[in-house]
Amino acid sequence: MHQLEPMTWEAVLASFRNIWGYANFRYPQGEIVQSLLSGRDALVVMPTGGGKSICFQLPALLQSGLTLVVSPLVALMENQVQELQQRLGNRAWTVGLLHNQMPKQLRVTTLNRLERGQLRLLYLSPETLLSEPVWTRLLRPAVQIRGMILDEAHCLVQWGDTFRPAYRRLGAVREALLAAKPTGSRMAIAAFTATADPIAQQTIRDVLQLQQPAIYRLNPHRANLALRVQTVWSPRARRQKLVHLINAHPHETGLVYVRTRRDAEALADWLTTQGMQTAAYHAGLSPQHRRQLETEWLDGRLSFVICTSAFGMGINKSNVRWVIHFQTPALLSEYVQEVGRAGRDGQFAEAIALVSERTGWLDPEDKQRWHFFEAKQFAQQRAARLLLRRLPPRGNVNDITKQFTDGAIALALLHRDHQLRWLDPFHYELSPSTATPAIATNPSRQMHQFLYGRDCRWRFLLNAFGFAAEAKEMRCGLCDRCQTNRKH
């Protein structure tokens, strides 16, 4: 561990109070801070709104060297960096970010600060971390790297072998960087997420090659959040139900989730014709437009937005009273992330999912969307199997992506199936495994069971996320299932 000076816990607390203004940590923030200050790897699973960012920001600010924060979305990075820089005042320059939407001069300035060792925290995506201008600077022996934080680590599992294959190469980062540093250098890795079931937790540990990590897992149950599912019988009925639910929450802040950019635009346009003031938010908008919509939503000029999963991660608004899933995600972890935007202030909030009736005969949209998701996954796996026969035993990911369409995704899938290992973040070696490659499972099955099951909604989620002991006696009393059972 490389500290600026020996620090007592009182000094750590004093810095925490000075920067964030809280009297004390919430459990297990203090324990996580201690673990990261000691240079130990960690896996942290805490509910949305639990104060995860403080846990890695504070140790980074208190120690010399650079902490890399690998984050999935530009909006998330910008929000966290801006908020922390405002708190730091004249030390704001010690925190930076890099992404491809930045003005060139600002990017050059940040790279220069990285090279001169002036940064304590640097936010960037997996793809930016592994880009040539950044990676070559990180390799320089004089650039001291204290640790790497994977924020929103569930994205590694959800996206790492689909459209963000760079996530699968992160496990090779530590060894490659340390090989370029002075003897005795150390680098810790910590993963933070709000939603990871036991299988996802093991995947994160394996891919990142965490070494005897300290593990912190908090029960995801939110006693103030009522989970409800309502059946709709046609596309028209779904829209009418949405209008009814929005009108039932006048002047209250909310979010409406859909799955695609096109659906966000179409639904926002239709609601506007119904006299409602709203807008579509998705990753296809310009950074300026996204920032404008976030600001209007945060300060209350827009009561709600129609958004894809690109909205919400890291955006801190405590008084969201409702979340409506106009379309549900295929993965339960995405659902938990999105409903977690509601009720962060501890006051009552509700999350309502609109779903087709179980057979999908009258309104097949949900079933078609889930089938599309599954078919795409199967197609990617088939392509990876075929590519395996054509790959050289050793190679460079950049050469493969130039030669083969979706080559990077195929390499990520082969890595997942133990058919390939990364020698460093850029070079692979085929390592055919005797184990049977993973078969694409139906990712929507668990979500389907949640939506159409008869058990307490929170009880189902606790079981799904590895809290079986806590689930045994769970009856939340707020969800639609508990209230229906109470009537009977």
N, C-alpha and C positions, 0 to 999 in steps of 0.2 A: 504494500500500500504506500502511495506517495502522497503525503499530506503536506500542506503548507507549513504546519507546525503541529506538535502534539496537541490534541484537542480533548478537553473534558466533555462529558455529556452535557454539563451546564452550558458550555460554549456552543455546542450543537443546538441546544434548545434556544439559546439567545439569538442565534442566527435565524432559526426558524421563526421565532416571534417577530424579529425585526423585518424579515422579508415578507412573511405572509400575514402576520398580525394575529394569529391564533394563540390562545393561551397554552395549548398542549396538543400533542398528537392524538389522533383517534386510532384505536387498535385496528390493525397491527402496524400502523405507519412507523412508529418509533422502532419496532423490532426490525422492519425492513430497512430503514435507514442505517441502523447499527450493522446489519448484515452487509449492506453494500459498502459502508465505510471500511469494513474489514477485508474487502476485496473478494468476497465469496460469490459464486454463481447463485442465482435465485430464479424461482418460478413463482409468480404472484398471480393469483386468480381472485380478484375483488370485484364486487358489483359496480356497475356504472354509477359514477358520482361518488365513489368511495375515496377519492383523493389519491389516485395512483401516481400522478405526475410529480407531486411533491416528493414522493418516496425516492425517486431517482434524480430529480433536479437538485435537491439540497445536498446530497453527498457529492455530486459533481462540482457544485459551487465551492464546497469546502476543501476540495483536494486539488492538487496541481495536476497537470495533464489534461487531456481531452477525453470527454465522454461522447461517443457517437450515439445518437438517438435515431434508430431506424423506424420510420413511420410511414403508413400506407398512403396518406392523402395530403395534398398540398394545403387544403383548408385546415386540416387538423394541425399540421406543422405551423402554419401561419398564426393560428389562434393561440397555440401554446407559447410560441416565441414572443408574440406581441404582448401577451399578458405577463409573461415573466420579465421581459425587458422593462415594462412599465413599473413593475415592483422593484427592479434593481436600480432604477434611476441612473446615476453616473457610472454604474458597472454594467449597463445594458450591452456594451460592446463585447462582453465575454460570452454572449449567447448569439449564435448565428444559425442560418438555414441555407440550404442549397436546393434549388429545383429548376427545371428547365423553362419555367415561365417567368423567371426573374430577369430584370434588366441586366444587360451584359456587364455594366460597370459595377453594379452591386455584387454580382457573382464574382468578378475579379477581386473586389475588395475582400470578400469573405474568404476566397482561396488564399489570398495573401496573409490574412490573419491566421488561417489554419497553418500555413507554412511557418509563420513566425512564432507559433505557440501561444497566441493571445487568447484563443477560445477555450472555454471550459465545457461548453455544450454545443454540439453541432447537430441540427436536425436535417435528415435527408432520407430519401426513399431507398429501398434496396437497389434499384436500378442506378440511382445517382451515386451511391456508395461504390458500386462496381464499375463506374464510368472511368475512362482513362485519366482525365484531368484530376479527379479526386483521388483515385487509387494510387497514382504515382506519387502524390504528395504525402499520403498516409504512410507509404512505405519508407519514407526518408527517416534514417536513424534518429535524427534530432527531434522528430515529431513524436512526443510522448503520448501514448494512448492508454488511458486508465481503464476504459471499459466500453462495452457496447450494450445498449438497451434496445430490446425489440418491443416497441409499444404496439398495442393492439395486436398481440401475438397470434390471436386466432386467425388473422389474415394469412399467416403462413400455411395453416391447414386448409382454409377455405379457398385460397387463391393460388397457393404455391405450385400446384400441378395442373392449373388451368390457364389463367391469363397473366399471372405474375410469377413466372418460373424463377426469377432471380432470388426469390425467398429460399428456394431449395439449395442455393449455393452459400448461404450465410454461415453454415457450419464450418466452412473451410477458411473463414475470415481470420479467426484468432491465430491459428497456427501460421498462416502466411504472414500476418503482420508481425508477430513475435519473432519470426525468423529474420526479419530485417532490423530488429531492435537490439540494443546492447544486451549482453548476457545478464540474466537475472530479471529482465523485465517481466511484468505480469499484466494480465488483462482479464477482467471479469466480464461475464455475460449474464444479463438478467432479462427475463421475458415477463411482460405485464399484459394481462387481458382480463376482460370482464366475463368472458364466456368460453370455457373449455371443459368439455366432458373428459372423463379419464383417458379415453383413447386419444383425444386431441392433446391432452397434457403430455402423454408419452411421445406423441409425434413431435411436439415442440422440443422436448428434452433430447430426443434422438437426432433431429435435424440440426439443432444448434450445438450438439455435443456438449451439453451442460455437464459440468464436473461436480458431482456430489452437491447438487444445489440445495440451498435452503428453500423449503416449499411453504407457501402461505396460501391457504384456500379458505375463502369466506363463503358462507351460505348465501346463495343469490336471492333468497326470499326478501321481498319488500312488503311489509305488513300494510302499507298504505295504498298499494297498487292493486286494483281490481282487474282481473283478467277475464274477458268475456269473448264469446264467439257467437256470431249471429248468422243464420243461414239465409241466403237470398236465392231466388228461384229463376232469375233472368238477369241479363245485363242491365236492363232498364230498372229492375227492382233494386239492383245493387247501387245504381246512381241515386235513386230516390231515397234509399236507406241512408246513404252518405249525407245527403242534404239534410235529412231529418236529424241525424246525429250531430251535425255541425250546428244546426239551429238550436239544439238542446244545450249548447255551451256558448251562449252569447258572451262576447267580450273576454273569453278565456283563451289562453294560448294553447295551440295544439299543432299536431303534425299529421299529415296523411301520407302513408307510404304506398308506393307502387313499385314495380320491378324494373321498368325500362324507361329510357328517356322519352320515347315516343308516347308511352302511356301517361307520363307526367305532363307533357305538353298538351295532349288531347284532353285530359281531365281538367287541367287548369283552365283551358279555353272554355270548356263546357260549363264549369262552375261560374266563370265570369259572365256567361250569358244568363245564368240564373241570378245575377245580381250580387254575387259574392266577390269580395276583394281578396285575391290570392295570386300566386305565381308558381310556375314550375321551377324546381331546383334539381339540377343533375350535373354530372361531371362534364357534359358537353358545352356548358356555358363558359364564357370567358371568365378569367379570375376576377376581373372588376365587377362583372355582373353578379357572380356568386357572393363576393364580399358585400355588395349592395343589398342583396336579398337577406343575407345573414344579419346585417345591421338593422334592416327594417323589421325583421322578425324579433331580434333581440330587444329592440327598444319599443316594440308593441305597435308599430305602424302597420304591420301585417300580423293578423291574429294567427294565421296558419299558412303553411306552404304545402304544395304537392311535391313530394321528394322521392328520390331513389335512395339506396343505401349510402350514397355519397354524402348525405346530410346527416349530421348528428354527432359523428365521432369527434370528441374533444370540444364541441360547442357547448358552453356551460350556461344554461338557463334553468334556474331552479324551479320556476313556477309553471312548468308545462302541465296542464291539467288533463290532457287527453291525447292519446295516440290512436289513430284509426288505420288499420291495415286494409286498404281498399283491395289490395292483392297481397297475399301472404308469401313470405319467402319459402324456398324449398328446404332451408336448413333451420333447425331449432335454435342454433347459436345466433343466427342473424335475427331471428324473432326476439330473443332475449335482449340482444343489443339494442334493438329499436324500441321496444317497450320501455327499456331502461331510461329513455329520455324523459319520461313522465314522472312527476312527483318527487323530484330530488330535494324539495324543501321539506319533505316529510308529511305534507298535507295530502288529503285524499286525491287520488287520480285514477283514471281508468284507461285501459287499453282494450280496444274492440277490434276483433278481426271479422271481416266479412268473407264468407266462404259459400261456394256452391253446395247444393245438397249432395250427399255422399256419392251418389251414382254418377253425377255429372251429366245426366241425360238432358236436362232442361237448360243447364248453363255449363257448357263444357270448358269454359275458359281456364279455370284452375287446373283441371286435369291435363289440358293441352300444354299449358305452360310447364308443368312438372315433367311431362313426357319429353318435351323439347330439351329440358335441362339434362335429363337422363340420357337421351339419345346422343347429345353432344359429348357427354363424358365417355360413353362407349366408343364413339368414333375416334376420340383422341387416344384412347387406350389401344385401339386397333392400329392406328397410325404409328404409335410408339413401338409396338411389337414388330411391325414391318420394317421400321427404320433400324431396329437393332441388328438386322441381318446386313445392313449396308454400311454401318458405322465402322471406322477404323478402330482398332483396339484402344488406342489413345488418341486424344484430339483436343481441339480448342473450341469452346462454345461459340465464339464469334465466327469461326470458319463453318461450323455446322449450321448456324442460323442463316448464313449466306447461301449455303448449298441446298438446304431443305426448308420448305415452308413449315412453319410451326416446329422447327427443329429444337428450339429451346424448351418448348413444352414437352416434347418427346423425351428429351434428356431428363427433365424433372420427373416425368412419370417413371422412367427407368430407374432413377435414383430412389424413388418411393418404393419400387418393387425389388430393391437390392440387386439390380442388374448392373449398377454403375456406382462408382464412388468418385468424389471430387478430390483431385490431388492438390488443388488450390482453387480459388473461386473461379478460375477460367479454364482449367485443364481437367479433363476427366480420364478415367480408365475404366473400361468395361470389366465387370467382375461378375460373370454369370453365376447366379445363385441356384443352389439345388432346391431352394424353397419355391413353392408354388406362387407365382405372381399374384398380387392382390386382384381380386375380381371386383369390377365396379359394382358397388352396392346401390340399392335404390335410396338416394339421399333424401327423398321426400317421405319415406315410410314413417320415420319417427315423427315428422311434422304432421303427417296425416293422422297418426295415432293420437297426438296431442289435440288436434282440432276436433276430432270426432269421438274421442274417448269420453267416458262417463265419470272419470275420477276427478277429484279436486285438481284444478289447473296447476297450482303451486306444488302440490304433492307430486304430480307427474314430472315437473321440471326438476325438483330436488332429486328424484330418482335418476333422471336422465343425466344430471350433472355430477353424480357420484356422492350424493348426500343421503344414502339410503337410511341411515340411522335417524336423521332428522325428519325424513319423510314418513316414518312409521306412524307417528301421531299427528301428522299434519292435516289440518282441515282449516283452510284460510278463512272461511266464513264470508268472503267477499266475492269470490268468482261465481260465474253463472252456475257451475255444477254444484257448488256448496249450497247456493240459494235454492236451486231446484230440489236438491235432496232434502233440504230443511222443510220445504213445503209438503213433501211426501212423508 
